[in-house]
Amino acid sequence: MGQNIAITLNNVSKCYKRYARPVDRLKELLLPGKTYAQEFWALRDVSFEVIKGETMGIIGRNGAGKSTLLQVICGTLTPTSGELQVNGRVAALLELGAGFNPEFTGRENVYMNGAIMGLSRQEVDERFDQIAAFADIGDFIDQSVKTYSSGMYVRLAFASAIHVYPDILIVDEALAVGDMFFQAKCMARMRKMMDSGVTVLFVSHDIGSVKSLCQRCAFIEHGQLINIGKASLVVDNYLNNIRNTTNQELKKQLVETIQRVEVSTKKISQQQNNKPQTISKSNFEILVKTDGEINFSDSVYRYGDGGAKLLDIKVLNSLHQVTEQLEYKEDFYIQASILFEKYFSTFSAGYLIRDLKGIEIIGSTTTTENIDMPAVEPGEVYIIEAKTLNILNDGIYTIVFGVELPVLPNEQHIFLDVIDNSVVFKINPPMNPMQRFWSRAYAPVKINFSKINK
């Protein structure tokens, strides 16, 4: 194991035996050589390395094997086969309830946890006040843990884990239990630990957090490693997997409904002055027009079920000119051409703007803007144009644009055609340096002030 490697897994597998009836377990004990169990492989031949000091995300659906993998790394589960090497002290926040004795007080559990981690009583004495202050549970520190709320439990568990000064910190969705102030406090501490070189394994369903915190990410599905690599790319692969599955499930539900929909013959015609016809006065303008198709670059990420095809996507400045740069507080447009290849009784279209880290900043859809879209026929082309104000800080951004089929009343959508990273554009800093702001986005505010004479 290299000195720069924190964790190595080589074909790690974990198998559980499941019995249809309790008596089958007894039969297997009494009749050696014959099995009555059904094997369930929670992990199957998982191999990867975690470099010291990096933050590795682990994503997957419920039941994919993420928690089992973390328990194997922590040593609370023994793998059925494969090799595992861990280089350094591990502190873990796994599922709520793991690690503490419910009959012990908070204080006693802190000392027990420290002993398990290899700390002497004197070392725990030196850190106890810091642990208690971070947990901030007051007099409950001397009450039995079984009386704690879930929020109090995770406060003490996180405080105990970080104050053993681990080489490797493992967090499995536990922070979602705490209140918003404590979550912010934990995130700030985790970032500080990452900056100091602590290796972090981070399991979360919050894709934004995974993209923001993690350099690399592993995608686990049905106990197998599907993909590992740069966090933003692996997350896109994971989301595409979910979207395809969701599309298929929704399509099955809609087959009978769609078959009953009468084909509409209503056409939307242009006005006599040959200007595109505005369907709605809103932040979105839906225009009917024939337009050509462009070839998107190889860097785009495209998915969808078909039936509609995005032909072109552009960013237009306040003068309605195609641009790759926008100015501070400038009005601008996001425009997309859509060719419909099937009949749909309605549709939805919208955009999402991300920064280069993949963090979703702002966006909207025709559904969000309460625009009722008309039925469309095969061969019709629509131009969707969204007009908005630039509230973004200077930097480089990308646009996701999508066409979807709304599924009412549960407000789910079938993705017809979605293009990720369809447009890359730049926001220039304000001409006046005094107008700069430090957040990702800006919203106009009114500020009042008054002076109180003494």
N, C-alpha and C positions, 0 to 999 in steps of 0.2 A: 504493500500500500504506500503510494507516494506521500511525501511529507506535506504536499499541498492539497491532498484529498481528505475531506472530512468524513465522507460516507461512501462505501462501495457495496453495491448489491450485485450479485452474480447468480442469475437464474433462480431467484428466490421464489418459492411457492409455499402456499399455505392451504391445506386441505382439511375440511371438517367432515365428519361422518354424521349423516342424518338418518334417523330410524323412523319408520312409519308407525311402529308401536313400541312401547317400553319393553315388552317381552322380547323383542328382537335383539335388543342389546344384551339381555341375559343369555339368549340362545347363542350369540356369537362368543360369549365368554365360555360357555359350556361345551361348545362344538368348535374347537380350534381348527383353522384351515378353511372355514366356511364363513362368508360374510353375509350379513342381512342388511347392511347399511347402503345408503346411497351417498356417493361422494359429492361434495360441493367444494369446488376450488375457488376460494376467496381471492387468491393470488396465483398466477401461473407464469413462471419463468420471467420475472421482472428483473431487469438489469439496467443499472445506470450508476453514475458517480456524481457526488456533490462536492464541489470545490470549496475549500476553506474560505470563509468570508462572503460567500455568495448567498443570495436569498432565492430559494427554489420554491416555486408555487406548485401545488398538486391539485388538479381539478378533475372533475368527473361527476356523474350523476349519483344520486343516493343509491347505495348498495354496490357501487363500482369497485370497492376494495380499498379506498383511500385510508380509512381509519385502521383497517387491518394492517396496511403497509406501515403506518406510523407506529402502531403497537409493536410490530416486529422490529423496527429500527430502535425503539425505546427499550426493547428487551422484555416487555410484558407478555409477548407471545413468542413462542419458538417456531421458526419456519419448519415446514414439513421436509423441504429439500432446498438446496442452494446454499450459498455462502454470503455472509454479511460481516462487514468490518466497519467499526465506528471509531474514529480517532478524536477523542475529547470527551469532556463532561457534557451530558445531555440533560436538559431541563425540558419538561413537556407539559403542555396544557391540552389534554385530550378531552374526551367527553365528560360532561359534568358528572361528578361523583367519583371519578377515578383519582386515587392518590391520597385522599384524606380518610381518616377513620371517623365515621359519623358520631361515635360515642365520645371522642376526645374533644377538648376545647380547641378553639382556634390557635391559642398559644401552644398547646401540646402538639398540634398537627404541624405547626411551623418548625418546632424542634425535631419532630420525627422526620419531616421532609428533609431538613438539613442533614440529619444523620444518614439518611438513605443516599443523599448526594455526596457523602464523604466529608462533611463539615464537622468540626469538633464543636462541643457545647459552647466553648469560649467564642468561636467564630460566629455561631448563631447569636450569642449574647451581643456581640458587637454590631450585628446587622438587624437585630429584632426591632429596634425603634424605627429604623428606616422602613422595614416591612410593614409595621403597624400603621405608620404615617401614610404610606402609599395605598394600603388597603382601605384606610379611612372608614372602618366599621365600628369605631368607638368601643364601648364596653362589651360589645359582642365578642371581642377577641378572647374573653374569658368565659364564653358560653359554649355549650356543646354545638358542634358543627351541624348536627341534625336539626337544629332550630333555625338555621340560616335560610334566607331566601336564596334563589338561584343567583341573583346579582351579588349578594354578599359573599357567596361561595367563590364565584369567579374572581372577585376582587382580591380575596386572600390567596387564592391559588396563583393568580398572575403575579402578585407581589412576592410570594415565596419563590416562584420560579426564577424571576429576573434577578433576585438578590443573592442567588447562589453563584452569580457571575459565570454562567455556563459558556462553554465553547460552542454548543449547538442548542438552539431554541426551537422547539416544535410546537406549533399552534394549530389546533384543529377546530376552527369555527367557534371556539369557546367565547371569544370576545363579543360575539353577537348577543350574548345574554345580558351584559352590563348596560347601564344607562349611557346616554349619549356623551355625557361629560367624562365618564370613566373610559369609554371607547376612545375618545380623543386623547386622553391622557396616556392610554396604552399604546396607541399608534405613535405618539411622540416619543415614548420610551423605546419602542421597537426600532424606530428610525435611528435613534441615538445608538442603540446596540449594533445595528447594521453598520453604521458609520465607524464603529470601533472595531469591526472585524468579526463579529459573532456570525456564525453560520445559522441561517434560519430556514426551516421548512414550514411553509405557510399553506394551509388548506382552507379554502374559502369558496363560497358560491358567489361572492361579490367580485365579478370579473374586473371592475374598475380598480379595486384594491390590488388584485393580482397583477394587472398591467403596470400599476404605479409602483408597487413595492418590489416586484421580482425581476431579476435579470433573465432567468430561465424558468421553464414550466414543464411539468410532466402531465400528460393526459392519460388517465386510467379509465378503462371501460371493461366491464365483465372480468375484472381481476387481471387484465393484461395491459401492458404499456403500449398505447396506441401511437403516441407521438411525444417527443421531447425536443426542446430547442428554445429559441428566443421566445420570451413570454407572449409578445403580441401575436406572433405567427401561430403558436400553439392554441392560444385562446380563440383565434379566428377559426381554426380547424375544429375546435370543440363546439363553438357556436353553430358552425355549418352543420355538424353532425346532429345537433339538437333541432335545428330548423328543418332539416330534411325529414327527421322523424316526426316532428310536429306537423309538417305539411301532409305527410301520408296519413296520420291519424285524423286530421281535420277533413281531408278529402273523403275518407270513408264515411264520416258523419254527414258530409254534404251531398253525396252522390244522389240520393233520392230527392233532396230538396232542389238541387240544380236541374235534375231531369224534369221537375214539375214547372220550372220557370218558363213562361211563354217567351218566345223569341220576339224581342221588340224590333219593329221596323223603323222606329223613329230615328231620323238623321238630324245632325246638327249642321246647318248650312252657314256659309259666310254671308256677311252683310253685303249690301249692294256696292258699297265703296271699296270692297275687296280687302278690308282690314280684318284681321282675326277677330272673332267674336268672343267677347268676355262673358263667361258664364256666371262669375261671382265677383263681387267687390270685396276683397279680403286681402290678407297678406299673400294669398295665392291667387294667381290669375290662370284660368284654364283656357287655353287658346287652341283652336282647331286650325291645323296648317300641315301641309306636306313638307317634309324635310328629309335630307339625305342622311345616310348612316356613316359614322366615322369608325375607325379602328382604334379601340382602346389599347393602351400600352400593356405589356406583359406583366406589369407590376400590380394590375388590378386583381381583385378577388371577387369572383362572380358566382352567384348561386341563385336558385329559384326553381319553381316547378314548371315554368313555361306558360305559354298562352299570351304573354306580353313580352315585348323586347325593347329595352332601352337603346335608342339609336345614337343619342348624343347628349352630353351633359356639359354645361358651360357655366362660368362665373362672369357676370356682366357688371360693369361699374355704374356709377350714377348717371352716366351719359348713355347707358345701354350699349356699351361697347365691350366686346370680349376682352378679358384681362386676366392676368395672373397675379396682380398686385392691387391691394385696396388700401385706402387711406383711413386715418383715424376718424371715427364717427361718420363714415361715408355710407350713404344709401347704396345698396347693391342688390343684384338679382342672382338667383340660382335657377337655371333653365334646363329642362330636360325634354327630349323628344321620345315619345313612346309609340311603337307600332303594336297594335293589338292583332293577335293571330287567332283568337277565339272570341266567341260571344261571352260577355259578362254583363250581368244585370247592374253592376256598379263596380267601382274599384277605388283604391286609395293610393296616394303617392306622397312621398315626403323625403326629407333629407336629414342628415345628421352630420355635424361638424366635429372632428376630432383633432387633437394636437398630435405631434409626432410620436408621443409615448402611447398613443391609442386611447387616451382619456376622452370620453365623450363630453363635449362642452355644451352644445346647444343644438336644437333642431325642432322640426315641426312636421306635421302631416296635414293632408286635406281633412282627415277625420278629426284631428285636434282642433282645426280651425272651423269645424262644423259646416263643412262644405259637402253638400249632397252631390255626388258624382253621378253622371248619367249612365245609361246602358251603352255599351260599345259593341260594334260589329267587327268581324274579321276584316282586316285591310285598312281600318281607320287609324289615323295617326293624330295624336294629341301632343301639344306642347304645354308642359306644366311650368309655370314661372312663379317663383316665390320671391317677393320683394321684402327686404328687411333692412335693418340698420346694423352697421358694423359695431359690435360692442366688444370685440376681441382685442386682446393685447397684441403687441407686435410679435411676430413669429411666423412659423410655417404651419399650415393646417391642411387637412384632407377632408374630402366630402364623401359620405356614403349616400347614395340615392337609391330608392326602392319603389317598386310598384307591387301592391298587395291586393288581395281579395278579402274584404272584411267579412268576418263570420259573426253574425249577430245571433242571440243577444249577449254572448259572452265576450265580445270585443276582441276575440283572437283574430289573427290574420293568416292567410296562406300566402307565402312569399312567391310571387310570380317571377320577378327579375330584380335582383339587388346587385349593385356594383359598389364594392368597397374600394377606397382609394381612387375613385373615378376622376377626381380633380385634385391637384395640389396647387395651393395658392399661398401668397405671402401677405401679411399685414405689415405695413410700414409704421414706424413709430411716429408719434405726433410731431409736427414741426416745432411746437413750443414744448421744450423739455419739462416745463412746469405742469403740463397737462398729463404727464405719464402716471400710470397706475400700476400696481404690483400684483394684482390678481389676474387670473386667466381671462376674466370677462368683466365688463363695466356696465353698470345700469345707471341712467341719469337719476340724480337725487336732488331734492331741495333742502338746503341747509339754512336753518335760522339760528340767530344767536342774539343774546341780550346781555346787558351789563347790569349787575345789581350794585347800586351805590350803597356804601356803608357810612 
